[in-house]
Amino acid sequence: MSNNNNNSIINTPNGYCIRKAIESDCNCIAQLIRNLAEYEKEPQEAKLTGEDLLRDGFGETKLFECLIVEIEQTKEIIGFALYFNIYSTWKGRSLHLEDFYIEPEHRSKGLGKALFGKVVEQASILNCARLCWAVLDWNQSAIDFYERNFGQLLRDWVPCRMNREAINSFLTRIQIQ
């Protein structure tokens, strides 16, 4: 993943801090991912466990980075940003912000902007040409947030993906397995 070992804790207003996730945070992050899936009206899609996050974020092959927001006094984790390296054939080195979430009762306190800012800072430190992410078309508050913070909505691009079942079906159809 990245070569940046910046483990610094960033204090934010109102008694919160942002820091790089550590192994012991994985179960809390998995719960926040389930909370995000619930908010996005797809709770059945969040299958990842704390063990998966531990393996993929802290194992031999590190696949992502994660920043967390916690309440300084209680150490309760109330938000996260999970991101990873990607590569653009047009622009080169880039970061993809997969998920970015603050628990609803902690919003409107500047935490989202501070956390997003730390991801943007990582993109700059890594000399990335782009920081990419997706936003649901019905999530107007998120769209407004990103537009206020220099995000460019790519309305002429349509996101595509295959789930595991589709991957297997495709491979079976073309008999490459």
C-alpha positions in Angstrom: 0.0 0.0 0.0 1.5 3.4 0.8 5.0 4.0 2.1 3.7 6.8 4.4 4.0 5.7 8.1 2.3 8.8 9.4 0.6 7.5 12.6 0.0 10.9 14.0 -3.2 11.7 15.9 -5.0 14.7 14.7 -7.1 16.5 17.4 -10.3 18.0 16.0 -12.8 20.4 17.6 -15.1 19.2 20.4 -13.0 16.4 21.8 -12.6 14.1 18.8 -9.4 12.8 17.2 -8.5 11.2 13.8 -5.9 8.6 13.7 -4.7 5.7 11.5 -6.6 2.5 12.3 -4.8 -0.3 14.2 -5.5 -4.0 14.3 -7.7 -3.8 17.4 -10.1 -1.4 15.6 -11.2 -3.9 13.0 -14.4 -5.1 14.7 -15.5 -1.5 15.3 -14.8 -0.6 11.7 -16.8 -3.7 10.6 -19.8 -2.5 12.7 -19.5 1.0 11.2 -19.5 -0.5 7.7 -22.8 -2.3 8.7 -24.2 1.0 9.9 -23.2 2.6 6.6 -24.9 -0.2 4.7 -28.0 0.3 6.7 -27.9 4.0 6.0 -27.4 3.2 2.3 -30.5 0.9 2.4 -28.5 -2.2 1.6 -27.8 -3.9 5.0 -27.8 -7.4 3.4 -24.7 -6.4 1.3 -22.3 -5.8 4.2 -20.7 -9.2 4.6 -17.2 -8.1 5.7 -16.1 -9.1 9.2 -13.5 -7.8 11.6 -11.4 -10.8 10.7 -11.6 -9.9 7.0 -10.5 -6.4 7.7 -7.6 -7.7 9.9 -6.4 -10.0 7.1 -6.7 -7.5 4.3 -5.6 -4.3 6.1 -3.0 -5.6 8.4 -1.9 -8.9 6.9 1.0 -9.8 4.7 -0.6 -8.2 1.7 -2.0 -4.9 2.8 -4.9 -4.0 0.6 -6.2 -0.7 2.2 -5.6 2.1 4.6 -8.1 3.3 7.1 -8.4 6.4 9.2 -10.8 6.5 12.2 -12.5 9.2 14.2 -12.8 8.5 17.9 -14.1 10.4 20.9 -10.9 11.3 22.8 -12.3 10.8 26.3 -14.1 7.4 25.7 -12.1 6.1 22.7 -15.3 5.2 21.0 -14.9 5.0 17.3 -17.6 7.0 15.5 -16.3 7.3 11.9 -13.9 6.0 9.4 -12.5 6.5 5.9 -11.2 3.4 4.0 -9.1 4.0 0.9 -6.5 2.3 -1.3 -4.1 2.9 -4.2 -5.4 2.6 -7.8 -3.8 3.5 -11.1 -5.2 5.6 -13.9 -4.0 4.8 -17.4 -4.5 8.5 -18.2 -3.1 10.1 -15.1 -1.1 7.6 -13.1 -1.0 7.2 -9.4 -4.3 7.7 -7.7 -6.3 6.9 -4.5 -9.8 5.5 -4.3 -11.9 6.4 -1.2 -14.1 3.3 -0.8 -16.1 4.4 2.2 -16.4 7.5 4.3 -18.8 7.5 7.3 -19.5 9.5 10.4 -22.3 8.2 12.8 -25.4 10.4 12.4 -25.3 11.8 16.0 -21.8 13.1 15.4 -22.4 14.9 12.1 -22.4 18.7 11.6 -19.4 19.1 13.9 -16.7 19.5 11.2 -15.6 15.9 11.6 -16.5 14.9 8.0 -14.5 17.7 6.6 -11.6 17.0 8.9 -11.6 13.3 8.0 -12.0 13.9 4.3 -9.2 16.4 4.5 -6.9 13.8 5.9 -7.6 11.5 3.0 -7.0 14.4 0.5 -3.8 15.1 2.4 -2.8 11.4 1.9 -3.4 11.8 -1.9 -1.2 14.8 -1.9 1.6 13.1 0.1 1.5 10.2 -2.2 1.7 12.6 -5.2 -1.6 11.2 -6.6 -3.0 12.7 -9.8 -6.5 11.8 -8.6 -8.7 11.0 -5.6 -11.7 9.0 -6.7 -14.9 7.9 -5.0 -18.5 7.2 -5.7 -21.6 8.7 -4.1 -25.2 7.5 -4.2 -27.4 9.6 -6.5 -30.0 10.0 -3.8 -27.6 11.1 -1.1 -27.9 14.8 -1.7 -26.2 15.8 1.6 -23.1 13.9 0.5 -23.3 15.3 -3.0 -23.5 18.8 -1.6 -20.6 18.1 0.8 -18.3 16.8 -2.0 -19.2 19.7 -4.3 -18.5 22.2 -1.5 -15.1 20.6 -1.1 -14.0 20.6 -4.7 -15.3 17.2 -5.7 -16.2 16.8 -9.4 -19.3 14.7 -10.1 -18.7 12.6 -13.3 -22.3 12.5 -14.6 -21.2 11.1 -17.9 -19.6 8.0 -16.4 -21.6 5.0 -15.3 -20.1 2.9 -12.5 -19.9 -0.8 -13.3 -19.0 -3.9 -11.2 -19.4 -7.6 -11.0 -20.1 -9.5 -7.8 -18.6 -12.9 -7.1 -21.5 -14.7 -8.7 -21.2 -12.7 -11.9 -17.5 -13.3 -12.0 -18.0 -17.0 -11.7 -20.8 -17.0 -14.3 -18.7 -15.1 -16.8 -15.8 -17.5 -16.4 -18.0 -20.5 -16.7 -19.6 -19.1 -19.8 -16.2 -18.5 -21.5 -14.7 -21.6 -19.9 -11.5 -20.0 -18.6 -11.6 -21.5 -15.2 
